[in-house]
C-alpha cells in the first residue's frame, strides 16, 4: 500500500505544483518509487502520453521529477476552459465533452469512481504518492461535494500540508483564515504549514512563525525561499508572461492569446542566454522583434479575431512583409492560413478569413487528434532551408484538419507516414507541440535568425533539455531538503493524518 501525502494551498499559484514536484524528487533520490496525483486540474497546457492520452503539464513535470513516465491516471480529470463559463472535460485522457461550469458542478460527484480507480491504479505500483490539491480548500462555494481538496483528502485518508504564498503578502492571514474556514474534521487533516516564496532573512520572520503556530496549533514545517528554476508551468498566473525585453542577441515576441495553450513549447528558447522571449498582448508592446511565434490556442477563431481587433495581426503581417520570421504552432499555424471554418460549431462557428500568410485552409472537426509524433523537415527553400533534414519529436493535440492549397508542399515527413506543415517566404507553421525540445531544432532555428542579422550562428548555444530538466529537478530537491523539515515529513508519511504535533489542541 502506497504512503500518501497531500499538498494544498491557500490560493491558486501558491506553489503547490512545485512543492509537490520537489517532494517527488526528494523521495526519488531517497530510493522510493513515487508518483504524483491531482484528481482535477484546470489548465490549457496539456501533454500527450505514449498511449495517446491527454493530461495536465503539472503532473508531467512532477512525473519527470519523480523519474517515472507520465500516465493519465496521475490526472484523471482535466478541465480545459473554452470560455469564461465552460470547459472541455477530459476523463482519463479522453474527451468527455464540453460542459458549463454549472453542469460540471452538478455532475462532479459522478466522477468519484474515475478518481478512485485512477488513484488505486497508482497505489498498486508505487511506494509513495504525492497528491496536489487545486485552488484553496476554503473556497466555501465549492466545498459541497468537493473532489479535489479536503473531500479528496478524506477519500484517500491523506495528511495535508497547507502552503501559503508570502510573496503576494498577507501569508499569515491566508493560513489563519483558511484554517478558520475549515470544518473540525478537515482541520484534523492539516499536519503542518509551509510558507513559500520568501525573500529575505528567515530570522526576521521567526516571531511571526511562532505566533502562527500558536494561532492555528500546527507547526510551520518550512519556509521555502523565492527561487528561479526552469520548470514547466501551466498556470495562467505564471510570471513568465510579465517578462520584459532583455538585452539579447535575439528578440522573440510570442503572441499571448487570451486562450493561449501549451506555452511550455517555448521553454527551450526561454532558458537560453542571448535569447529574449517576451509575451505580447497589445500592438504598443510589439516592438521590432527578430521573430514572432504564434503558439497554441484553445479558441483559434476568437483569438485570431482578438488579434485583428487590437492591432496585433497588422503587426505580424508587417513583420512578415519585412522578411522576418513568423512561426505558428498548432492554433497559431491554423491562423496563418487563408481561411478557418467551423461547420460543427466546435468553437466560434461559421467561417472567417485567416491571416493569409500560408497557402492553407483549416476545417474544425469533432474528432480530437491526440498522438505523440516524430518527423523530419524537408522541401524547405530560402531562409528555412537549413531546417531540411532536422529531426523533431513532440505531440499533436487539435481538432482541426488543415489542407495545403495551390500545390504547396508539406514541410514535415512524420513517423506516421503522414505529412504536416507549410511554409511561404519567412512564414512557417506546423501542428507539433514540443517542436523546440530537441537541441538540433532549436539550434537550427536560432542559427537562421542569427544569419538574418549577420551574426555568428554559433554565438548562441542550445541545451539538451532532458539533461537541463534533470539538473533543475536536482536543484529543486536541494532547496526542499535545506528548507523543509523532511524528517517530520517522513514521520507524517508513516503515521498519516494521525501524526500530531506537541502543541495543545484547540479548545
C-alpha positions in Angstrom: 0.0 0.0 0.0 1.5 3.3 -1.1 2.1 6.0 1.5 0.3 9.3 0.7 0.9 13.0 1.5 -1.2 15.9 0.1 -0.2 19.5 -0.7 -3.0 22.1 -0.6 -2.7 25.8 -0.9 -4.3 28.9 0.4 -4.9 30.1 -3.2 -4.1 29.4 -6.8 -0.4 29.7 -7.7 0.7 29.4 -4.0 3.4 27.0 -5.2 1.6 23.6 -4.7 2.8 22.1 -8.0 6.5 23.0 -7.5 6.5 21.8 -3.9 4.9 18.6 -4.9 7.5 18.2 -7.7 10.2 18.9 -5.1 8.9 16.2 -2.8 8.7 13.7 -5.7 12.4 14.4 -6.5 13.5 14.0 -2.9 11.6 10.7 -2.4 13.0 9.5 -5.8 16.6 10.4 -4.7 16.0 8.5 -1.4 15.2 5.4 -3.3 11.4 5.3 -3.4 9.2 4.8 -6.4 6.9 7.8 -6.3 4.0 9.1 -8.4 2.2 12.5 -8.5 -1.6 12.7 -8.4 -4.1 15.5 -9.0 -7.7 14.4 -9.2 -8.9 17.5 -11.1 -6.7 20.0 -12.9 -7.8 23.1 -14.9 -5.2 24.2 -17.5 -4.7 24.8 -21.2 -1.2 23.4 -21.1 -1.5 19.7 -21.7 0.5 16.7 -22.8 0.0 13.5 -24.7 1.2 10.3 -23.2 2.8 7.4 -25.1 -0.7 5.8 -25.1 -2.2 8.9 -26.8 -4.0 10.2 -23.7 -4.1 13.8 -22.6 -3.1 15.1 -19.1 -2.1 18.3 -17.4 1.5 19.6 -17.7 2.0 20.0 -14.0 1.7 16.3 -13.4 4.0 15.6 -16.3 6.6 17.9 -14.7 6.1 16.1 -11.3 6.4 12.7 -13.0 9.7 13.8 -14.6 10.9 14.9 -11.2 10.0 11.5 -9.8 11.8 9.8 -12.7 8.7 8.0 -14.0 6.7 8.0 -17.2 3.7 10.4 -17.2 0.4 8.5 -17.1 -3.2 9.8 -17.5 -4.0 8.1 -14.1 -1.9 10.9 -12.5 -4.5 13.4 -13.6 -7.8 11.7 -14.2 -9.8 14.9 -14.8 -8.5 17.7 -16.9 -10.6 20.8 -17.5 -9.6 22.9 -20.5 -11.5 26.3 -20.4 -13.2 27.1 -23.7 -14.6 30.4 -22.4 -15.2 32.2 -19.1 -18.0 29.8 -18.1 -17.3 26.4 -19.7 -14.6 23.8 -20.3 -13.8 20.8 -22.3 -13.7 17.9 -19.9 -11.0 15.2 -20.3 -11.6 12.0 -18.3 -8.7 9.5 -18.1 -7.1 11.2 -21.1 -10.2 11.1 -23.3 -12.6 13.9 -24.3 -15.9 13.5 -22.4 -17.5 16.7 -23.9 -17.8 20.4 -23.2 -19.7 21.5 -20.1 -20.7 24.7 -18.5 -19.3 25.3 -15.0 -22.8 24.8 -13.6 -23.3 21.5 -15.3 -19.8 20.2 -14.3 -20.5 21.2 -10.7 -23.8 19.3 -10.7 -22.1 16.2 -12.2 -18.7 16.1 -10.5 -19.9 13.5 -7.9 -20.3 11.1 -10.8 -16.6 11.3 -11.3 -15.5 10.0 -7.9 -15.2 6.4 -9.2 -13.0 7.7 -12.0 -10.8 9.4 -9.5 -10.5 6.5 -7.1 -9.9 4.0 -9.9 -7.0 6.1 -11.1 -5.6 6.5 -7.6 -5.8 2.8 -6.9 -4.1 2.0 -10.2 -1.1 4.1 -9.0 -1.4 2.8 -5.4 -0.6 -0.7 -6.6 2.5 0.3 -8.5 4.2 3.0 -6.3 5.7 3.3 -2.8 4.6 6.9 -2.3 2.0 9.2 -3.9 2.3 13.0 -3.7 -1.2 14.4 -4.1 -1.8 18.0 -5.2 -5.0 20.0 -4.4 -6.4 22.8 -6.5 -7.1 26.4 -5.7 -8.0 26.6 -2.0 -9.8 24.3 0.4 -11.5 27.3 1.9 -13.5 28.2 -1.2 -16.8 27.7 0.6 -18.9 27.9 -2.6 -17.0 24.8 -3.9 -16.8 22.8 -0.7 -20.0 20.9 -1.3 -19.2 17.5 -2.9 -15.5 18.5 -3.1 -13.4 16.1 -5.1 -10.1 17.9 -5.2 -9.1 19.3 -1.8 -10.4 18.2 1.6 -13.1 15.9 0.1 -10.3 14.1 -1.8 -8.1 14.1 1.4 -10.9 12.3 3.2 -11.4 9.8 0.4 -7.7 9.0 0.4 -7.2 9.4 4.1 -4.3 11.7 3.3 -2.4 14.1 5.7 -2.3 17.6 4.3 0.5 20.2 4.1 -1.0 23.7 3.8 1.0 26.1 1.6 0.8 29.9 1.7 2.5 32.4 -0.7 4.3 35.2 1.3 5.4 37.0 -1.9 1.9 38.3 -2.6 1.5 39.5 1.0 -0.8 38.5 3.8 0.5 35.0 4.3 -0.4 34.8 8.0 -3.9 35.9 7.2 -4.0 33.4 4.3 -3.1 30.5 6.6 -5.1 31.5 9.7 -8.2 32.4 7.5 -8.0 29.1 5.6 -7.9 27.2 8.9 -10.8 29.2 10.3 -13.0 28.3 7.3 -12.3 24.5 7.5 -14.6 22.1 9.4 -13.2 20.5 12.5 -12.6 17.1 10.8 -10.9 19.0 7.9 -8.6 20.8 10.3 -7.6 17.5 11.8 -6.0 16.6 8.4 -3.7 19.6 8.4 -0.4 18.3 9.8 1.7 21.4 9.1 2.1 24.6 7.1 4.7 25.7 4.6 5.5 29.3 3.8 6.5 29.7 0.1 8.4 32.3 -2.0 10.1 34.1 0.9 12.6 36.8 0.2 15.0 37.9 3.0 16.3 36.8 6.3 14.2 34.0 7.9 15.3 35.1 11.4 13.2 38.2 10.9 10.2 36.1 10.2 10.6 33.9 13.3 8.3 35.8 15.7 5.5 35.6 13.1 6.1 31.9 12.7 5.7 31.3 16.4 2.6 33.4 16.6 1.1 31.5 13.6 1.8 28.2 15.4 0.0 29.4 18.5 -2.9 30.6 16.5 -3.6 27.5 14.4 -1.9 24.8 16.6 0.0 23.5 13.7 3.8 23.5 13.1 5.5 25.5 10.3 7.4 22.8 8.6 9.4 25.0 6.3 10.0 28.4 4.8 10.9 28.0 1.1 12.9 30.8 -0.4 12.0 32.6 -3.6 14.0 31.0 -6.4 14.2 30.9 -10.2 14.4 27.5 -11.9 13.4 26.4 -15.4 10.4 24.3 -14.6 7.3 23.7 -16.8 4.4 25.8 -15.8 0.7 25.6 -16.6 -1.0 28.3 -14.6 -2.2 31.5 -16.4 -0.7 33.3 -13.4 2.8 32.4 -14.4 5.4 35.1 -14.0 6.9 34.4 -17.5 4.1 36.4 -19.1 5.4 39.5 -17.3 8.9 39.3 -18.5 10.2 42.4 -20.3 12.6 42.5 -23.2 16.1 42.0 -22.1 19.4 42.8 -23.8 20.0 39.8 -26.0 21.2 38.9 -29.5 17.8 37.6 -30.5 14.4 39.1 -29.6 11.4 36.8 -30.0 7.8 38.1 -29.5 5.2 35.5 -28.6 1.6 36.5 -29.0 -0.1 35.9 -25.7 -3.6 34.9 -26.8 -6.5 35.2 -24.3 -6.7 31.4 -24.5 -3.0 30.6 -25.0 -2.2 26.9 -24.6 1.0 24.9 -24.3 3.2 27.9 -23.9 5.7 25.4 -22.4 6.6 24.9 -26.0 8.8 28.0 -25.7 10.7 26.9 -22.6 13.8 25.6 -24.6 14.1 29.2 -26.1 13.4 31.0 -22.8 16.2 29.3 -20.9 19.0 30.4 -23.2 21.4 33.2 -22.7 21.4 35.5 -25.6 17.6 35.0 -26.4 14.9 37.3 -25.2 11.4 35.7 -25.2 8.6 38.1 -24.3 4.8 37.6 -24.3 2.9 40.4 -26.1 -0.8 41.3 -25.6 -1.1 44.6 -27.5 0.3 46.4 -30.5 2.1 49.0 -28.4 4.3 46.3 -26.8 5.1 44.5 -30.1 8.4 46.4 -30.8 10.7 45.3 -33.6 11.3 41.5 -32.9 13.6 39.3 -34.9 10.8 36.6 -34.9 7.2 36.2 -34.0 5.8 33.0 -32.6 2.0 32.3 -32.6 1.6 29.5 -30.1 -1.3 27.2 -29.4 -4.8 28.4 -28.7 -7.9 26.7 -27.2 -10.1 29.2 -29.2 -8.3 29.7 -32.5 -11.0 31.7 -34.2 -11.8 34.0 -31.3 -8.1 34.6 -30.6 -7.5 35.5 -34.2 -10.4 38.0 -34.1 -8.8 39.4 -30.9 -5.5 39.9 -32.7 -7.4 41.6 -35.6 -9.2 43.9 -33.3 -6.3 45.0 -31.2 -3.8 45.6 -34.0 -1.5 42.7 -33.4 -2.5 41.0 -36.6 -1.3 44.1 -38.5 2.0 44.0 -36.7 2.5 40.3 -37.5 1.7 41.0 -41.2 4.2 43.9 -41.3 6.9 41.7 -39.7 6.3 39.0 -42.4 6.4 41.6 -45.2 9.8 42.7 -43.9 11.0 39.1 -44.3 11.2 38.5 -40.6 10.3 35.0 -39.4 6.7 34.3 -38.3 6.3 30.8 -36.8 3.0 29.2 -35.9 2.4 26.2 -33.7 -1.0 24.3 -33.7 -3.6 27.0 -33.3 -1.1 29.6 -34.4 -0.4 27.6 -37.6 -4.2 27.5 -38.3 -4.4 31.3 -38.0 -1.6 31.8 -40.6 -3.7 30.2 -43.4 -6.2 31.7 -45.7 -9.4 30.5 -44.1 -10.8 28.8 -40.9 -14.2 27.1 -41.0 -16.2 25.7 -38.1 -19.3 24.0 -39.5 -19.9 21.9 -36.4 -19.6 25.0 -34.1 -16.8 23.4 -32.1 -15.5 26.9 -31.3 -16.9 30.0 -32.9 -19.0 28.7 -35.7 -19.1 29.9 -39.3 -16.1 30.8 -41.5 -13.5 33.6 -41.0 -10.6 34.9 -43.0 -7.2 33.8 -41.9 -4.1 35.9 -41.9 -3.3 34.8 -45.5 0.4 34.2 -44.8 0.3 30.5 -45.6 -1.4 28.6 -48.5 -3.6 26.5 -46.2 -7.2 26.2 -45.1 -8.5 24.7 -41.8 -11.8 23.0 -41.0 -12.7 22.2 -37.4 -14.0 18.7 -36.8 -15.4 17.0 -33.7 -12.7 14.3 -33.5 -9.7 15.4 -31.5 -6.2 14.2 -32.7 -4.0 13.2 -29.9 -0.7 11.5 -30.7 2.9 11.5 -29.9 4.8 12.1 -33.1 8.2 12.5 -34.7 9.3 13.9 -38.1 11.9 15.3 -40.3 11.9 18.7 -42.1 12.1 18.6 -45.9 11.0 20.7 -49.0 12.1 23.9 -47.4 13.6 26.7 -49.5 15.1 30.1 -48.9 15.8 31.2 -45.3 14.2 28.0 -43.9 16.4 25.6 -46.0 18.8 25.0 -43.1 16.0 23.1 -41.4 15.9 20.4 -44.0 17.0 17.1 -42.5 16.5 18.3 -38.9 14.5 15.7 -36.8 11.9 16.8 -34.3 9.6 15.0 -31.9 6.6 16.1 -29.9 2.9 15.6 -29.9 -0.3 16.8 -31.5 -3.5 18.0 -29.7 -6.0 19.6 -32.1 -9.5 19.4 -33.5 -8.9 20.9 -36.9 -7.8 19.4 -40.3 -5.5 21.7 -42.3 -5.3 21.4 -46.1 -2.4 22.8 -48.2 -3.6 24.9 -51.2 -2.2 25.9 -54.6 0.2 23.0 -54.8 2.0 23.9 -51.6 4.4 21.2 -50.3 4.4 19.8 -46.7 7.5 20.7 -44.7 7.5 17.7 -42.3 7.6 14.0 -43.1 6.1 12.3 -40.0 6.9 9.0 -38.4 3.2 8.0 -39.0 3.9 8.3 -42.8 1.8 11.4 -42.8 2.8 15.0 -43.7 2.5 18.2 -41.8 3.1 22.0 -42.0 3.6 24.6 -44.6 6.0 27.5 -45.4 5.9 30.5 -47.6 8.7 33.1 -47.6 9.5 34.0 -44.0 6.4 32.3 -42.6 6.3 28.7 -41.4 4.0 26.6 -39.3 3.0 23.1 -38.2 1.0 21.2 -35.6 3.8 19.8 -33.4 3.9 20.8 -29.8 7.3 20.4 -28.2 9.0 21.2 -31.5 11.9 23.0 -29.8 12.6 20.3 -27.3 15.4 18.8 -29.4 18.6 20.9 -29.3 19.2 20.3 -33.0 15.9 22.0 -33.9 16.4 24.9 -31.6 20.0 25.4 -32.8 18.9 25.4 -36.4 16.0 27.9 -35.8 18.3 30.3 -33.9 21.0 30.0 -36.5 18.6 31.2 -39.2 17.8 34.2 -37.0 21.5 34.9 -36.4 22.4 34.7 -40.0 19.5 37.1 -40.9 21.2 39.6 -38.6 24.7 38.9 -40.0 25.8 37.3 -36.7 27.8 34.2 -36.0 25.2 31.4 -35.8 27.4 29.6 -33.2 27.2 32.6 -30.8 24.2 31.1 -29.0 24.4 27.5 -27.8 21.4 25.5 -27.1 20.9 23.0 -24.2 20.0 19.3 -24.0 16.5 19.9 -22.5 16.3 16.4 -20.9 19.7 17.0 -19.1 18.8 20.6 -18.3 15.5 19.5 -16.7 17.3 16.8 -14.6 19.6 19.5 -13.3 16.7 21.7 -12.4 14.9 19.0 -10.5 18.0 18.2 -8.6 18.4 21.9 -7.6 14.7 21.9 -6.6 15.3 18.9 -4.3 18.3 20.6 -2.8 16.2 23.6 -2.0 13.4 21.4 -0.4 15.9 19.5 1.7 17.5 22.7 3.0 14.3 24.4 3.9 11.6 21.8 4.7 11.6 19.5 7.7 12.0 16.3 5.8 12.4 14.2 9.0 9.0 15.4 10.0 7.6 14.7 6.5 8.8 11.1 6.7 7.1 10.7 10.1 3.9 12.0 8.6 4.2 9.5 5.8 4.5 6.7 8.3 1.6 7.8 10.6 -0.6 9.7 8.1 -3.1 12.2 9.3 -2.9 10.6 12.8 0.5 12.3 13.3 0.2 15.0 15.8 2.5 17.8 16.9 3.0 18.6 20.6 1.0 21.8 20.5 -2.2 21.9 22.6 -5.3 21.3 20.6 -7.8 24.0 20.0 -10.5 24.3 22.7 
